[in-house]
């Protein structure tokens, strides 16, 4: 089941490895003597600085700036970056090393497939049928079976993915079953002390893919209806296959494929089938070995993991340090359901703990607008029966109460976060992120950069969690939003997009600094692990000591090279061992989780930034756009929010691009035209009417005697400069200038009215000049081609220039007519 194009050689990460390409021949004084040239070269080539004595820039910062005396040798050879797992983990190191390598291979393959599912499978299933919201109903009705036919390729990919993930999850379960087994006398006592939480997390992540697919398919009524229509057509083909130019063999193959999909992804019960299958693999165990059901050591390890994960999520959910940990609740719930099935045992205490955790994660977004129904999952898949004294008793009622609380407190929380984001924006625009100051006090600057970037993503995550709760609860519970919530909502969206804009605008500097940020964190970890290794060497000789020595040595070896995906996965796998509290200094142990959390974000910075700042489901609530535009037309001081709001609407292009059976630009074009029409109707056209009415009133008070002019004290003054001075908007790559649109519309209007009645040309010229004087609008000339009003068209000159009329049609001057 392992693909041939496996990325275990880390070639995909070579571009990110800056410190691996250092040349020891460049003198340090030369580098730091010309900061400007150094930074420019660094930005252009995105390569590491070359220093003397085989030391990287990270080494220089470590020794010179941070003051650590311990010398760290970091490999600089290109071949070091191309090494695979068995080059990092030496097979001759013994059975424990082979066990870790096996888990690392399985975890790497699972991670690769899950990433592919999230990128290429979830979204096509989710957006199937969305063309009904954009295309005419008759067009959709004629092609619905054709659309689902085009989805067969996606369904086949899903089927193959399910098979691969099922093999991996069964393999991982049996590996753990054989590892946590008292019959394994040689290495059982060693691994009994260790909880390989990353392996259990991977199992839960795979199971989460199955339940997510089930929920997406069940929630998409368009997909199930079209699939039934496709099967009906196939039944008609079976009754008279000769009309469709298909033979019996081909028809059987199609029917077999359809049956496979019916019992698989289209059935909506993938997760249930996966966890209820037999997990024991005979080829991986001897005849005398225990079955999984009868393995108490494996059960204890699994139960320990569930307790550990529950406590961890309880600490972080709802706190200011929460990023995307809510999805880990799905992983935990899936593992709990698997635990019940494997060992035929229901743990009521753990079930209640999971139930209570729902209060801290009332909304868990899977993809787009689809949310995880945790209470339904626990009741259906965990065989709860009649568990008493649940808190909350009615989860739906709790969500409704929580929604009312969010509606009430949303503005207050957004205002508090607004102050923090404003302060953060000032930091992002400080000299800290300027090229000139990047290398002055290098380690301090890089550390401050890391803190600023992580703080920005954290603040954006907090605002997005609040906003997702507000929007998704209103959407899923079908409750209208209060008008008073709309303006705070726009403010929250603007804050999120502001963070996205600030980080992306500094992306050159950020991309340059990220490898150095990771190196700083790794250097701090290396110092602590060296101390741990020294403590291990002092222990009495034993298998446990040898295993610890190998573990810390492997971690140090991986950390001294550039942190590729394989090395990072290895560190996460070894984390329960290299973070043993008894071996680590207390002050260092308290910072380990923080270090690893920072490394997780830095290792996949673009993904965290995207998930914290994008609303791919926003096209579902595009009906709010007219309300947003109306509010902004009146809120003079907040018109700057408009550009961020348009960026938010553009987030949905990612989903609309995933429609597998239509040309990608069709739905995007309809979505764009709909938004532009709403912008024109609710914001631009009313503004044009106000301007034209104001100009006419002022002109008419001059031209018409005894006409009462407007009283600015009673009626006010039309103030639209906030709209006219609004920055150009960008929607799907098109530049939209409100001022330019207003000038164009007014110019056309004045010209057409002048053409209709040329005697009024002076009036519209005065209106044009007044528009420039009052609002700074530069309109086109409203005059017709230069002439006197009383002079008619010189038709003779026109006819002379028209060859057809000139030679084929005689013109009678006496009657001014063509014969």
GIKAFEN-V986133 format. One record per residue. PHI is phi as a letter, one per 40 degrees, with the letter a starting at -180 (none if undefined). PSI is psi as a letter, one per 30 degrees, with the letter a starting at -180 (none if undefined). BURIAL is # if it has 16 or more other C-alpha atoms within 10 Angstrom, else .. Layout:
# GIKAFEN-V986133
[[PHI/PSI/BURIAL] [PHI/PSI/BURIAL]]
This chain:
# GIKAFEN-V986133
[[none/f/.] [c/k/.] [c/l/.] [c/f/.] [c/h/.] [c/k/.] [c/g/#] [c/f/#] [c/f/#] [g/g/#] [c/f/.] [c/f/.] [b/g/#] [c/e/#] [c/f/.] [c/f/#] [c/j/#] [c/e/#] [c/f/#] [c/f/#] [b/g/#] [c/k/#] [b/k/#] [c/f/#] [c/f/.] [c/k/.] [c/k/.] [c/e/#] [c/e/.] [c/e/.] [c/e/#] [c/f/.] [c/f/.] [b/i/.] [c/e/#] [c/e/#] [c/e/.] [c/e/#] [c/e/#] [c/e/.] [c/e/.] [c/e/#] [c/e/#] [c/e/.] [c/f/.] [f/h/#] [b/l/#] [c/l/#] [c/k/#] [b/k/#] [b/l/#] [c/l/#] [g/h/.] [f/h/#] [b/k/#] [c/l/#] [c/e/#] [c/e/#] [c/e/#] [c/e/#] [c/e/#] [c/e/#] [c/e/.] [c/e/.] [c/e/.] [c/f/.] [g/g/.] [c/k/.] [c/f/.] [c/k/.] [c/k/.] [b/j/#] [c/k/.] [b/k/#] [c/k/#] [b/g/#] [c/k/.] [c/e/.] [c/f/.] [c/f/.] [c/f/#] [b/g/.] [c/k/.] [c/a/#] [c/e/#] [c/f/.] [c/f/.] [c/e/#] [b/j/#] [c/k/.] [c/f/.] [c/f/.] [c/f/.] [h/l/.] [c/e/.] [d/e/#] [c/e/#] [c/e/#] [c/e/.] [c/e/#] [c/e/#] [c/e/#] [c/e/#] [c/e/#] [c/e/#] [c/e/#] [c/e/#] [c/e/#] [c/e/#] [c/e/#] [c/e/#] [c/e/.] [c/e/#] [c/e/#] [c/e/.] [c/e/.] [c/e/#] [c/e/.] [c/e/.] [b/f/.] [b/e/#] [d/e/#] [c/e/#] [d/e/#] [c/e/#] [c/e/#] [c/g/#] [c/k/#] [g/f/#] [c/f/#] [c/f/#] [c/f/#] [c/f/.] [b/e/.] [c/l/.] [d/k/.] [c/e/.] [c/e/.] [c/e/.] [c/e/#] [c/e/.] [c/f/.] [b/g/.] [c/e/#] [c/e/#] [c/e/.] [c/e/#] [c/f/#] [c/e/#] [c/f/.] [c/f/#] [d/e/#] [c/e/.] [c/e/#] [c/e/#] [c/e/#] [c/e/.] [c/e/#] [c/e/#] [c/e/.] [c/e/#] [c/e/#] [c/e/.] [c/e/#] [c/e/#] [c/e/#] [c/e/.] [c/e/#] [c/e/#] [c/e/#] [c/e/#] [c/e/#] [c/e/#] [c/e/#] [c/e/#] [c/e/#] [c/e/#] [c/f/#] [c/e/#] [c/i/#] [a/k/#] [c/f/#] [c/f/.] [c/i/.] [c/f/.] [c/e/.] [b/f/#] [d/e/#] [c/f/#] [c/e/#] [c/f/#] [c/f/#] [c/f/.] [b/k/.] [b/j/#] [c/i/#] [c/e/#] [c/e/#] [c/e/#] [c/e/#] [c/e/#] [c/e/#] [d/e/#] [c/e/#] [c/e/#] [c/e/#] [c/e/#] [c/e/#] [c/e/#] [c/e/#] [c/e/#] [c/e/#] [c/e/#] [d/e/#] [c/e/#] [c/e/#] [c/e/#] [c/e/#] [c/f/.] [c/j/#] [c/e/.] [c/e/#] [c/e/#] [c/e/#] [c/e/.] [c/e/#] [c/e/#] [c/e/.] [c/e/#] [c/e/#] [c/e/.] [c/e/.] [c/e/.] [c/e/#] [c/e/.] [c/e/.] [c/e/#] [c/e/#] [c/e/.] [a/i/.] [c/f/.] [c/e/.] [c/f/.] [b/g/.] [f/h/.] [b/k/.] [c/l/.] [c/e/.] [c/e/.] [c/e/.] [c/e/.] [c/e/.] [c/e/.] [c/e/.] [c/e/#] [c/e/.] [c/e/.] [c/e/#] [c/e/.] [c/e/#] [c/e/#] [c/e/.] [c/f/.] [b/c/#] [c/e/#] [c/f/#] [c/f/.] [g/g/#] [b/h/#] [d/e/#] [d/e/#] [c/e/#] [c/e/.] [c/e/#] [c/f/#] [c/f/.] [c/l/.] [c/k/.] [c/f/#] [c/k/#] [b/j/.] [c/e/.] [c/f/.] [c/g/.] [a/l/.] [c/l/.] [c/e/.] [c/f/.] [c/l/.] [c/l/#] [c/l/#] [d/e/#] [d/e/#] [b/g/.] [b/j/#] [c/e/#] [c/e/#] [c/e/#] [c/e/#] [c/e/.] [c/e/#] [c/e/#] [c/e/#] [c/e/.] [c/e/#] [c/e/#] [c/e/.] [c/e/.] [c/e/#] [c/e/#] [c/e/.] [c/e/.] [c/e/#] [c/e/#] [c/e/.] [c/e/.] [c/k/#] [g/f/#] [c/l/.] [c/f/.] [c/g/#] [c/k/#] [b/c/#] [b/h/#] [c/f/#] [c/e/#] [c/f/#] [c/f/#] [c/e/#] [c/e/#] [d/e/#] [c/e/#] [c/e/#] [c/e/#] [c/e/#] [c/e/#] [c/e/#] [c/e/#] [d/e/#] [c/e/#] [c/e/#] [c/e/#] [b/g/.] [f/h/.] [a/k/.] [b/k/#] [b/j/.] [c/e/.] [c/e/.] [c/e/.] [c/e/#] [c/e/#] [c/e/#] [c/e/#] [c/e/#] [c/e/#] [c/f/#] [c/f/#] [c/f/#] [c/f/.] [b/i/#] [c/f/#] [b/k/#] [b/j/#] [c/k/#] [c/d/#] [a/k/#] [g/b/#] [c/g/#] [c/k/#] [b/l/#] [c/j/#] [c/i/#] [c/e/#] [c/e/.] [c/e/.] [c/e/#] [c/e/#] [c/e/.] [c/e/.] [c/f/#] [b/g/#] [f/h/#] [c/e/.] [g/b/.] [b/i/.] [c/k/.] [c/l/.] [f/h/.] [c/k/.] [b/j/.] [c/l/#] [c/e/.] [b/j/.] [c/e/#] [c/e/.] [c/e/.] [c/e/#] [c/e/#] [c/e/#] [c/e/.] [c/e/#] [c/e/#] [c/e/.] [c/e/.] [c/e/#] [d/e/#] [c/e/.] [c/f/.] [d/e/#] [c/e/#] [c/e/.] [c/e/#] [c/e/#] [c/e/.] [c/e/.] [c/f/#] [c/e/#] [c/e/.] [c/e/.] [c/e/#] [c/e/.] [c/e/.] [c/e/#] [c/e/#] [c/e/.] [c/e/#] [c/f/#] [b/g/.] [c/l/.] [c/f/.] [d/e/#] [b/g/#] [c/k/.] [c/e/#] [c/e/.] [c/g/.] [c/e/#] [b/g/#] [c/k/.] [f/h/.] [d/e/#] [c/e/#] [c/e/#] [c/e/#] [c/e/#] [c/e/#] [c/e/#] [c/e/#] [d/e/#] [c/e/.] [c/e/#] [c/e/#] [c/e/#] [c/e/#] [c/e/#] [c/e/#] [c/e/#] [c/e/#] [c/e/#] [c/e/#] [c/e/#] [c/e/#] [c/e/#] [c/e/#] [c/e/#] [c/e/#] [c/e/#] [d/e/#] [c/e/#] [c/e/#] [c/e/#] [c/e/#] [c/e/#] [c/e/.] [c/e/.] [c/f/.] [f/h/.] [b/k/.] [c/k/.] [c/k/.] [c/k/.] [d/e/.] [c/f/.] [c/f/#] [c/e/#] [c/e/#] [d/e/#] [c/e/#] [c/e/#] [c/e/#] [c/e/#] [c/e/#] [c/e/#] [c/e/#] [c/e/#] [c/f/#] [c/e/#] [c/e/#] [c/e/#] [c/e/.] [c/e/#] [c/e/#] [c/e/.] [c/f/.] [b/g/.] [c/e/.] [c/e/#] [c/e/#] [c/e/#] [c/e/.] [c/e/#] [c/f/#] [d/e/#] [d/e/#] [c/e/#] [c/e/#] [c/e/#] [c/e/#] [c/e/#] [c/e/#] [c/e/#] [c/e/#] [c/e/#] [c/e/#] [c/e/#] [c/e/#] [c/e/#] [c/e/#] [c/e/#] [c/e/.] [c/e/#] [c/e/#] [c/e/.] [c/e/.] [c/e/#] [c/f/.] [c/f/.] [c/l/.] [c/l/.] [c/k/.] [a/l/.] [c/e/.] [c/e/#] [c/e/#] [c/e/.] [c/e/#] [c/e/#] [c/e/#] [c/e/#] [c/e/#] [c/e/#] [c/e/#] [c/e/#] [c/e/#] [c/e/#] [c/e/#] [c/e/#] [c/f/#] [c/f/#] [c/l/#] [c/k/#] [c/i/#] [c/l/#] [c/e/#] [c/e/#] [c/e/#] [c/e/#] [c/e/#] [c/e/#] [c/e/#] [c/e/#] [c/e/#] [c/f/#] [d/e/#] [c/f/#] [c/e/#] [c/f/#] [b/g/#] [c/k/.] [c/e/.] [c/f/.] [b/f/#] [b/k/#] [d/k/.] [d/e/.] [c/f/.] [c/e/#] [c/e/#] [c/f/.] [c/f/.] [c/e/#] [c/e/.] [c/e/.] [c/e/#] [c/e/#] [c/e/.] [c/e/#] [c/e/#] [c/e/#] [c/e/#] [c/e/#] [c/f/#] [b/h/.] [c/e/#] [c/e/.] [c/e/.] [c/e/#] [c/e/#] [c/e/.] [c/f/#] [c/f/#] [b/g/#] [b/k/#] [b/i/#] [c/f/#] [c/g/#] [c/f/#] [c/f/#] [c/f/.] [b/h/.] [c/f/#] [c/f/.] [c/f/.] [d/e/#] [c/e/#] [c/e/.] [c/e/#] [c/e/#] [c/e/.] [c/e/#] [c/f/#] [c/f/#] [c/f/.] [c/j/.] [c/e/.] [c/f/.] [b/g/.] [c/f/#] [c/f/#] [c/f/#] [c/e/#] [c/e/#] [c/e/#] [c/e/#] [c/e/#] [c/e/#] [c/e/#] [c/e/#] [c/f/#] [d/f/#] [c/f/#] [c/f/#] [c/e/.] [c/e/#] [c/f/#] [c/f/#] [c/g/#] [c/j/#] [c/f/#] [b/g/.] [b/l/.] [c/k/.] [d/e/.] [c/f/.] [c/e/#] [c/e/#] [c/e/#] [c/e/.] [c/e/.] [c/e/#] [c/e/#] [c/e/.] [c/e/.] [c/e/#] [c/e/.] [c/e/.] [c/e/#] [c/e/#] [c/e/#] [c/e/.] [b/f/#] [b/e/#] [c/e/#] [c/e/#] [c/e/.] [c/e/#] [c/e/#] [c/e/.] [c/e/.] [c/e/#] [c/e/#] [c/e/.] [c/e/#] [c/e/#] [c/e/#] [c/e/#] [c/e/.] [c/e/#] [c/e/.] [c/f/.] [c/e/.] [c/e/.] [b/k/.] [c/k/.] [g/g/.] [c/k/.] [c/k/.] [c/l/.] [c/k/.] [b/j/.] [c/f/.] [c/e/.] [c/e/.] [c/f/.] [g/l/.] [b/k/.] [c/j/.] [b/j/.] [b/g/.] [c/f/.] [c/e/#] [c/e/#] [c/e/#] [c/g/.] [c/k/#] [c/k/#] [d/k/#] [c/l/#] [b/k/.] [b/j/#] [f/h/.] [g/f/.] [c/k/.] [c/k/.] [b/j/.] [b/j/#] [c/e/#] [c/e/#] [c/e/.] [c/e/#] [c/e/#] [c/e/#] [c/e/.] [c/e/.] [c/e/#] [c/e/#] [c/e/.] [c/e/.] [c/e/#] [c/e/#] [c/e/.] [c/e/.] [c/e/#] [c/e/.] [c/e/.] [b/i/.] [d/f/#] [c/f/.] [c/g/.] [d/e/#] [c/e/.] [c/e/#] [c/f/#] [c/e/#] [c/e/.] [c/e/#] [c/e/#] [c/e/#] [c/e/#] [c/e/#] [c/e/.] [c/e/.] [c/e/.] [b/f/.] [g/g/.] [c/k/#] [b/j/#] [c/l/#] [c/l/.] [c/k/#] [c/f/#] [c/l/#] [c/l/.] [d/k/.] [d/k/.] [a/l/.] [c/k/.] [c/e/.] [c/f/.] [c/k/.] [c/l/.] [c/k/.] [c/i/.] [c/f/.] [c/e/.] [c/e/.] [c/e/.] [c/e/.] [c/f/.] [c/f/.] [b/j/.] [c/e/.] [c/e/.] [c/e/.] [c/e/.] [b/f/.] [b/f/.] [b/j/.] [c/k/.] [b/k/.] [c/j/.] [c/e/.] [c/e/.] [b/f/.] [f/h/.] [a/l/.] [c/k/.] [c/none/.]]
